Amino acid sequence: MHMKQAEDGRRNGRAGPEGIAADLAVGRRVRALRRARGLSLKAVAARAELSIGFLSQVERGLSSPSLRVLTAIADVLEVGLSGLFGAAAPAPDAIVTRPHERAELTLWRSGIAKQLLTRPDGDGRLSLFLMRLSPGASTGDEFFAHDGEEAGLVLEGRLVLAVEDATMRLDAGDSFRFASRRPHRYGNPSESDETVVLWVNAVPAAARGEG
């Protein structure tokens, strides 16, 4: 999704065609994973600390979930965030991912787009993302936490990263690493420039199973 479209969508409070398609794709993937695990809406909503109505709207593509909400759902469904991208699983021994094969998760309301650079299949515990944050984009005011560990490298622009009580400003070339169970949030402080981050998530084996 183009960043200008994402920015316009956030300003107007409504999704364009690409935003609607992104919400529908995420919703279908969440529903498929939930049903594959034999879990009810009530069970997933309770464990993720969401209302049943909101989770139902997410599954139907009627609500655009934040990254905090998606990571909570992913934890309950025992998948890493990459499990919600929904790309068709290639051969299990595939090593290389070509640019046109990358799955993408667009959080249009937040102004964040994540491309999955690694295959979302197999038993791997490591996922590599190329994340783009449009000007002013962020994960929101609330801190969130989830299974695993993460690290990253700022490639372009600036990133404000808050982990528990520490707030850090990172410039291009700066890198980071922290346990994902530590409450955190992040965003692009610039009003004019995009931020690009190479982001790595590693999750425990129990939370990596794909459905």
PEUR-V743244 format. One record per helix or strand. SS is the DSSP state (H for helix, E for strand). FROM is the first residue (numbers start at 0). TO is the last residue. If there is no record, write none. Layout:
<<SS & FROM & TO> <SS & FROM & TO>>
This chain:
<<H & 2 & 11> <H & 16 & 35> <H & 40 & 47> <H & 51 & 58> <H & 66 & 75> <H & 80 & 83> <H & 98 & 100> <E & 102 & 106> <E & 111 & 115> <E & 125 & 132> <E & 137 & 137> <E & 143 & 143> <E & 148 & 155> <E & 157 & 162> <E & 165 & 170> <E & 174 & 178> <E & 183 & 186> <E & 194 & 201> <H & 204 & 206>>
